[in-house]
Structure formats: structure tokens, C-alpha cells
Amino acid sequence: MLSRTADNLYWLGRYVERAENNARLIDGTYHMSLLPITPDEHAELWRKLFQSAEEIEAFVEKHPEFTNDAVTRYLTLDPDNRSSIFCCLEAARDNTRAARAELTTEISQCINQTWIDIRAIDMDRIHERGLQDFLDLIKERAHLFQGVVYSTMRRGEPFLFWELGTALERAENTSRLIMTRADSFHRAHRRDDGFDFYRWGTFLRSANAYSAYRQIYGDIDSVCVAEMLITNTNIPRSLLACIEDTTDILKTLRREAPCAEMSERLAAEIRAMRLDQVLRSGLESFLNDFRKQVHALSDQIRADFMMVR
Amino acid sequence: MANSDEHETPKPFDEMLEPDGTVRMAYAQYGEWLQGVSKETLIRKDEQADMMFRRLGITFTVYGDAESTERMIPFDIIPRIIDPNEWDYLSRGAIQRVDAINAFLDDVYHDQAILKAGRIPPELVLNNDAFRPEMLDLDLPRRIYGHIAGVDLVRTGAREFYVLEDNVRTPSGVSYMLENRQTMMRLFPELFATNHVAPIGRYATELRNNLQSVAPIGVDEPTIVLLTPGRFNSAYFEHAFLATEMGVRLVEGQDLFVDEGFVFMRTTEGPKRVDVIYRRIDDDFIDPLAFRPESMLGVPGLLSVVRRGRVTLANAIGSGVADDKAMYVYVPEMIRFYLGEEPILQNVPTYSLRNPDDYKYVLEHLEELVVKEVHGSGGYGMLVGPKSTKAEREAYAERLKAEPEAFIAQPTLSLSTCPTWVDEGVAPRHVDLRPFVLSGRRTTVMPGGLTRVALKEGSLVVNSSQGGGTKDTWVLER
């Protein structure tokens, strides 16, 4: 298939997944912000949703304080914030248009309908109906979109590139989610104050993994949470599951591609790592390293399939 | 019902009703249905149609409009219906025209017999911007230049059809013809059970077969692509739609490159050779090495591959010399010269302002005439005399005086009207018709076409950029 179209489908997968993950991250943080906490803790909570110093800077330029209202506005509908849900969906639609000839009518319709709907929504309406309502809509539409792709799209290269984008985005987002709590996983940081249950419960819900956790592990325990989101391959959003999916897709695309080998190596590293050691030496450096490797992998993918010129 | 046309003479030809108010044959079944249907039903169907088009994302871009660059062409839920006899005559006329135009193009890029015979002033061809000397003495597969053509027709009476213009560059609108039909079949399935409407669904297959038939010599299973300027182009939806329907790749200039005398596309498995390009990019932009150097849309070196006969472009580079408004006057002459036949379809009498007598006449009769730019399209930059103000005419006259050869003028035709769904209910609105003619192994025309409708009461301008809409076009089977 055309390399440019492969690129469009890859990004289509990424942007829809990103919109959904943003919705879940905001959802989780919003719930946490409703707990009785100090203003500093409150600001810190929201600040963690930003991935880099530059992102924080861009936010501070527009809004003096990390209030619920300012942050939710910025992360949901702000057309100037390139990673807002609005912009993710705009980019998804743009890529849908560019790759239109490879997509089914049902897929285009799904994206168009979502785009028509989100453009009709403003902050007043979000306040009126509640943030939850808006975030649920985004999650629902993302799931609908993925369902439509799975059930209507011909299997083959175009489908695989879409799946690839989705899997890699998922890996990045899970690592981002874990990063928001990176300092509180170690058992030594456990607070036996009733908050813990609520905090980890909310956290797991943001990963769509709460009920799965209860079924597998039972009691809430931060080390188990880390294990589940990092190495448990039965959880579709765990880092290892995402990288294994990526490896499978790349091998199907081209078995001997350097990126396939790279992805396989990354999966092997995660499998071989000792979680207790990682937790002791700090999750943050592990996650930073993981993200660096995912970036290198996505560069390699683009090089291998001529997606960059 | 109040008749706002009372002071206008004569009353335009109504596609559905005889002057005495009886329903014409072609509309007999439909008219009966329309009488019985409630206003509420039509309102609901209209809303459904609107939503269907929005969800499909069928939009076009209005240039020079920063506010809303993406708009939908309004779709009218009342079809335009054509009688089988009328269609027989129209389709033969359209095919005849396109055959003559293809013969003309082959001639002007080879022997130029028609110029030597003095039937067309040579300077009109040779000094024309759309004439491409780069194409001289090049033998194209099947000698076809305009593989896809749109012939714009208007009607003024029962047997009076006029050709308004020929489009043999990159005519658009066929996706609307096809989507309008899809939409009508979903909205009104019962009407298709009672009316015998000729199907048009095989358009893409026929186009693909034709493109296959003009592949470079020796290529049995050609790789065909559709080349689009990209998703910001006004007709992008159509490009994507046709690529999907034909099952070919939709490519942009950046996806193609020329190497070792061939054209390749960049694929995930490496470069892949391309043999036939259905291009929707104008000549000027198609090859920055040969034409406009600043073009980012085209493929550098493409012309050199065309010259070697290793890739076929549809339509061919240089086709535009046949369809400009100055050349239009000579199409009947082409028909006589190449086919030895009399034209089936008539031209609109046309004044060329390069001609001093015509120039004088036009300036004196601006109020009655429609004046167009020779190189214009899309209804931009035209003056509709009877609908213009004095100030507009005066300003326009200045432009005519400055550059007479850039304009032609025609009498204002009383375009036929077709019942149309508007705010007040069903009312007559002016329409035109663009059938699509395909050339390959043979020349064919789909039974249907794009009917454009001027939605504003009394307006004669049907272009989508100027507030026009579209209708499904039914050709009834015998």
C-alpha cells in the first residue's frame, strides 16, 4: 500500500486512542481532585497530566492557575492545545479524509458524526450536563470507532497499520498514566488512611482495569497494580501486552523488518525485568527509558515502511 | 399560488408540466406520487438527506472564504426526469461532440489538418495557453485525449437543447451523480419500484476498463492510480470516492516519483511502477519541471515519461485547448470536419469579443447578455445581464474594453425549470445537465448525469460555488 496512506492510518489509530485516553486521564484526575486535599496537592494533581515542561509552560501562558475549570477547558476543547481531545479528533478526521479510499463508509461516518457532535459542544454545555457526560461520550465514540473498524475493515496492510498506531499509542498512554503516580507505587509510601483504596480504585478505572484487577488480585495493593499495568499480558493496556501486540503486527507486516526485531527485544526486556527492583530504584527512570524506546521504535517503523521521506 | 414570474416573458420550459398544467409523460408516475405525499413527509426526507450527506462527509471547498471553507452542496430531493427518447437524442449528441473533440486534439498535436484547411483560425489554437507544444507528434494510446468529458447542456424548449460548454480537462461532479442516486434509493425505495430508472452504478467499472484499455503498449495488467491535489482540494471527496469505487490507489504528487524513465509510487514494500494516471490536477501543476516550477502538487519529470509512452495520463496533457470558451464556437465545425456529420446538439450563439462587430454589439446589449471569461470556470467572474445592476454593467464594461479577447457573450437563455423543494414548498427552479462521456474502447455516456439547480428564485446560475444545488437525474427506460 501507499506509504503515505499507511502513515495516515497509523495516525488515525493513534489519535482516536489518544482522545480516549485523555478522556480517561481527565476523568480519573477529576475524581481525585474532588477529595479533600490542599490547594498545592490539587494543582500538583492536574500538573501531572502534562507530559513535559513545555506543555506546562504552554498552559501557564493561557491560564494563571491549575484550577479544575481551566485545566479541563484546556484539555478538552481548546483548539490551540494540540493534544486536547478536540484537536485529537480533528487530527483523526483529517487522517480519515486523507486515507478515505482505504476506509469503509461506516468508518468515515463514525468519525464524521463524532466531529459534527464535538463541534456543537462548548464549555457551557459541558458545565450544564457535567464533565462526566462529555468524557463518557468521547470514550463511547472511541470504542464505537474501534468496533466499527474491527467489524467492517478488510484485513490486510491498511488494517494492520491502524492497529499498529492504536497499540503503540496505548503503550505510551499507559506509561503516561503510571507516571502520574510513579512516586506512590512503593509499599513504603502506602498511606493507611482510607484514601488509598479510593486513589487506587480511581487509578485502575482510568486504565479500564478496575474490575479485572478485583477478579485477579482481590485486595488493592500498589505493587499488584504496577504488575498488572506493566507485565500482565491479559490486560490489553499493560505495557507488555501493547508491545507484544506491536511485535505481532510488525511481524505480520514484514517478518524481517528491523522494527519487528526491535519491538521483540523491548518485549523481552520487560518480561525479564524484576518488578521489585524497579520499584525500589524508582519507576520514573524505568518509564522514561520505556518511552524513549517506544519513540525509537516508532521512528524505526516509519523508516522501514517508507513513511518518512 | 402567486406567480412571481408574471412580468417575465416568455415563461420558461417546465420539465414536469405542459403549459396547460398537465403532467408530462416522463413525470406521470412521479407526479402522481408527489401529489399524494404530505408536506411533513417531504420535510422529514429533506432532513434525512441532509444528515446522510453530512455523515458521509460529502463537502466541497469554497475558495476565498475563510469562515467556512467546507460546505455541502445542497441536495434537492425531487428528481429531474428524462424521457427515453430525449435521452437517446441527448446521448448521441454528447458522444458525437466528444468524438469530434478527441479527433480535433489528435489532429492539432499532429498534422493540424483543420488549421491548414482554414476551418479554425490557427492563432486561436497555437497561441492558446492550454495548447501544449510539448505534446506535439506524440501518439497516444487509441488516440484519445479526453477520456472523461462532461458536456454541459441546458434546455429552453421541448426539443431545444443547447450545449453550454464542453469540459475535457478534469471535469468533476460524477460523485454527486452517483451519491445522489444512492441517497434517493435510500430515501424513496418505493419510487424505484414503480419508475423504471436506468441504473448508473457501473460508471466506475466502465471508467476503470477504459483506463485499462489505454495503458502503455505492452502493459497487460496496468497499475492505475487516481492523482489528487490532496484533501484540501474542493473535489477531494470525489477523488476518494472514485478511487474506492474503481479499486485503485488514491495518490498525491508526493507519493509518486520519476526514476529511470518510469513513474513509481512509494509503497510500504518499496517503489511500485505506475502505468495509468487518472489525474485530477490541472496541466499547469502536474509537472514542475515542465510547467509551473513552483507547483508542489505535481510530479517532477512526469511529462518526460509521458513523452516516452511509458505512462498514460487521463485526461491527456493539452486537452484543455479543445474546451475553452473561444474554441467552443468551432466544435460544430470539428464535427463536420472530422466526422462528416451535422451536429446533433446546438451551440448557443456566441459573440467573441475579439471580433470587432461582436465587440460593438455586446457593449451595446450588455443588459440582455451573459458575458463570461474565456478561461474562467465555476461561474466565477461572469455577468448575467438581465440580473445585473447598472453599476455592475459599467464596471464590467471597463474590463471588456481593457481585454476584449478574454471574453465571450451569449444571449441569456431561458433555462428550463424543474420542480424543486424549497422553503415555501415545491416550486420551479432553473436547471442544467452535465452528462459524463467516457472514451476508451468505445465512447459511452452513463444514462443520467449531474443536474444542477439554481436554488434562488429566478436565478440562472447553477454553479455550486454560487449557491446552486444538485438533483438526482433519472433517465427512464423504455
Contacts between the chains, C-beta under 8 A, distances in Angstrom:
chain1	res1	chain2	res2	distance
A	1	B	249	7.6
A	1	B	267	5.9
A	1	B	268	5.6
A	2	B	249	5.7
A	2	B	251	6.3
A	2	B	255	5.4
A	2	B	265	6.2
A	2	B	266	6.8
A	2	B	267	5.8
A	2	B	268	7.7
A	3	B	255	7.4
A	3	B	266	4.6
A	3	B	267	6.0
A	3	B	268	5.5
A	4	B	251	8.0
A	4	B	252	6.8
A	4	B	254	6.8
A	4	B	255	5.3
A	4	B	266	7.1
A	5	B	249	7.7
A	5	B	250	7.8
A	6	B	268	5.1
A	94	B	231	7.3
A	97	B	57	7.1
A	97	B	231	4.7
A	97	B	236	7.0
A	97	B	240	7.5
A	98	B	230	7.9
A	98	B	231	5.2
A	100	B	57	8.0
A	100	B	237	7.8
A	100	B	240	3.8
A	100	B	241	8.0
A	100	B	244	7.4
A	100	B	250	7.5
A	101	B	240	4.8
A	101	B	243	4.1
A	101	B	244	4.7
A	101	B	249	7.3
A	101	B	250	4.0
A	105	B	56	6.8
A	108	B	56	6.9
A	108	B	57	5.7
A	109	B	55	4.5
A	109	B	56	6.5
A	109	B	57	7.7
A	112	B	54	7.0
A	112	B	55	5.3
A	112	B	56	7.2
A	112	B	57	4.5
A	113	B	55	5.5
A	116	B	54	6.3
A	116	B	55	7.6
A	157	B	268	6.4
A	161	B	268	7.9
A	253	B	268	7.5
A	254	B	269	7.9
A	305	B	268	4.2
A	306	B	266	5.2
A	306	B	267	7.3
A	306	B	268	6.4
A	306	B	270	7.2
A	307	B	268	7.8
A	309	B	254	7.5
A	309	B	266	7.6
